Amino acid sequence: MSIKRTLHCMVIILMLAMVAMISSSHYFIGKIQAVINASQLVYRVEADMLALRKDEKDFLARRDMKYKESFDSSFSQFHADLQALNLSLANADISFDSLPTLKSITSEYNRIFNEVVLVQQKIGLNNNSGIINSLRNAAHELETQINFIDDAQLRVQLLLLRRQEKDFMLQRQNKYADAFTKRLKHMQHHLLLPEYAAVRTNLTPVLAQYQESFNLFVSLSHQQGLTDNQGLIGELRSSIKRTESLLAEEASQLKSQISQAQDEARSFLLMLGIGITIIISSLVIYFASRISGRLSQVTKIMNDISHGDGDLCVRLDTKGNDEIAELGLAFNTFVGKIHSTVNVVANSVLQLASTTEEMSVVMEQAKTGAFKQQQDISQIAVVMEEMNASVQEVKQSTTQADNAAEHA
């Protein structure tokens, strides 16, 4: 594989690794965010349950419908937060199998509370509503008529009845209701005396109305619950106890699972980062060492050629299908050509040396011949000088002869 393709592969691997890391990071960051949201929603659900309990107790203590409205609002918020918690847990891959059970129990708690509110409305939210108002009106009517006839015994018996009535309202015990019934029957028997014949017709229906209102108050009080373990109040306490127990158990498990999911996500991201780093580092080191080893071999051989004995028979490794193999092939071709040229030049030099040696011999022979010719020329010159001297002598003799002839 060529270096260019190798580098391209490295880039592709790096990009794929980064994409995998970014995708995984995005997934686990989303999961961690969902876990954090779920953790916050768990606390919100617990706070919603506390708000429900607060509104419940406020209503039972103050008998004000605004607390019923606040309870309904808190209950709606509780179910909305439960649904949001279920969604966040699903996004965080955490199961919430007890959600249907929790919804069922809280719905039962809401139903019982609404029944308690309905019964309380029948009993009366204050002294001017419900059966309490009817009871008070009947008692006041009875008291008015007894005061009108001005009978001390009836007044005493009425006071005893009111006392039993108040004791039952405050103590919420059956013995006071039983005492009220006995006292009322005693008063009814007392009205049968002949001296009450004139007022019996007016007092009997009022007394019956008073008894009916009290009995209805007692019945509704039993239905609501005389103690925290009886009636609707007892069912309400049992329901809220099961709800709080289940919610506390689930909240504890969810918090544990949420913490575990956070740790797993962090550990996975850490291991993923370390794994990708190791893979990328290994690839970089492998490819770098592979390229560096081939380049080092080329560098060493070139240094040997340039600084060593200049052996042109050295060849680079041409194995592989990369640029270094192509470089080695080109280098080997280049060195081969140089080697061929050097061989040709060497042969030419040898031929030139042989020719030069032959020329040296010829030159030596020519030099010897020239020296001999020079000697011959010197001898010829001497002879010529001698001949010249002889010619001069002849000329002079001729001149003298001519002069002698003229004088003769």
MOCORBEL-V200032 format. One record per backbone hydrogen bond with DSSP energy under -0.5 kcal/mol. CO is the residue of the C=O (numbers start at 1). NH is the residue of the N-H. If there is no record, write none. Layout:
# MOCORBEL-V200032
CO&NH + CO&NH
This chain:
# MOCORBEL-V200032
2&6 + 3&7 + 4&8 + 5&9 + 6&10 + 7&11 + 8&12 + 9&13 + 10&14 + 11&15 + 12&16 + 13&17 + 14&18 + 15&19 + 16&20 + 17&21 + 18&22 + 19&23 + 20&24 + 21&25 + 22&26 + 23&27 + 24&28 + 25&29 + 26&30 + 27&31 + 28&32 + 29&33 + 30&34 + 31&35 + 32&36 + 33&37 + 34&38 + 35&39 + 36&40 + 37&41 + 38&42 + 39&43 + 40&44 + 41&45 + 42&46 + 43&47 + 44&48 + 45&49 + 46&50 + 47&51 + 48&52 + 49&53 + 50&54 + 51&55 + 52&56 + 53&57 + 54&58 + 55&59 + 56&60 + 57&61 + 58&62 + 59&63 + 64&67 + 64&68 + 65&69 + 66&70 + 67&71 + 68&72 + 69&73 + 70&74 + 71&75 + 72&76 + 73&77 + 74&78 + 75&79 + 76&80 + 77&81 + 78&82 + 79&83 + 80&84 + 81&85 + 82&86 + 83&87 + 84&88 + 85&89 + 86&90 + 87&91 + 88&92 + 89&94 + 90&93 + 96&99 + 98&102 + 99&103 + 100&104 + 101&105 + 102&106 + 103&107 + 104&108 + 105&109 + 106&110 + 107&111 + 108&112 + 109&113 + 110&114 + 111&115 + 112&116 + 113&117 + 114&118 + 115&119 + 116&120 + 117&121 + 118&122 + 119&123 + 120&124 + 122&131 + 123&132 + 126&129 + 129&133 + 130&134 + 131&135 + 132&136 + 133&137 + 134&138 + 135&139 + 136&140 + 137&141 + 138&142 + 139&143 + 140&144 + 141&145 + 142&146 + 143&147 + 144&148 + 145&149 + 146&150 + 146&151 + 150&152 + 151&155 + 152&156 + 153&157 + 154&158 + 155&159 + 156&160 + 157&161 + 158&162 + 159&163 + 160&164 + 161&165 + 162&166 + 163&167 + 164&168 + 165&169 + 166&170 + 167&171 + 167&172 + 168&172 + 173&176 + 173&177 + 174&178 + 175&179 + 176&180 + 177&181 + 178&182 + 179&183 + 180&184 + 181&185 + 182&186 + 183&187 + 184&188 + 185&189 + 186&190 + 187&191 + 189&192 + 190&193 + 193&196 + 194&197 + 196&200 + 197&201 + 199&203 + 200&204 + 201&205 + 202&206 + 203&207 + 204&208 + 205&209 + 206&210 + 207&211 + 208&212 + 209&213 + 210&214 + 211&215 + 212&216 + 213&217 + 214&218 + 215&219 + 216&220 + 217&221 + 218&222 + 219&223 + 220&224 + 221&225 + 223&232 + 224&233 + 227&230 + 230&234 + 231&235 + 232&236 + 233&237 + 234&238 + 235&239 + 236&240 + 237&241 + 238&242 + 239&243 + 240&244 + 241&245 + 242&246 + 243&247 + 244&248 + 245&249 + 246&250 + 247&251 + 248&252 + 249&253 + 250&254 + 251&255 + 252&256 + 253&257 + 254&258 + 255&259 + 256&260 + 257&261 + 258&262 + 259&263 + 260&264 + 261&265 + 262&266 + 263&267 + 264&268 + 265&269 + 266&270 + 267&271 + 268&272 + 269&273 + 270&274 + 271&275 + 272&276 + 273&277 + 274&278 + 275&279 + 276&280 + 277&281 + 278&282 + 279&283 + 280&284 + 281&285 + 282&286 + 283&287 + 284&288 + 285&289 + 286&290 + 287&291 + 288&292 + 289&293 + 290&294 + 291&295 + 292&296 + 293&297 + 294&298 + 295&299 + 296&300 + 297&301 + 298&302 + 299&303 + 300&304 + 301&305 + 302&306 + 303&307 + 304&308 + 304&310 + 310&312 + 311&314 + 322&326 + 323&327 + 324&328 + 325&329 + 326&330 + 327&331 + 328&332 + 329&333 + 330&334 + 331&335 + 332&336 + 333&337 + 334&338 + 335&339 + 336&340 + 337&341 + 338&342 + 339&343 + 340&344 + 341&345 + 342&346 + 343&347 + 344&348 + 345&349 + 346&350 + 347&351 + 348&352 + 349&353 + 350&354 + 351&355 + 352&356 + 353&357 + 354&358 + 355&359 + 356&360 + 357&361 + 358&362 + 359&363 + 360&364 + 361&365 + 362&366 + 363&367 + 364&368 + 365&369 + 366&370 + 367&371 + 368&372 + 369&373 + 370&374 + 371&375 + 372&376 + 373&377 + 374&378 + 375&379 + 376&380 + 377&381 + 378&382 + 379&383 + 380&384 + 381&385 + 382&386 + 383&387 + 384&388 + 385&389 + 386&390 + 387&391 + 388&392 + 389&393 + 390&394 + 391&395 + 392&396 + 393&397 + 394&398 + 395&399 + 396&400 + 397&401 + 398&402 + 399&403 + 400&404 + 401&405 + 402&406 + 403&407 + 404&408
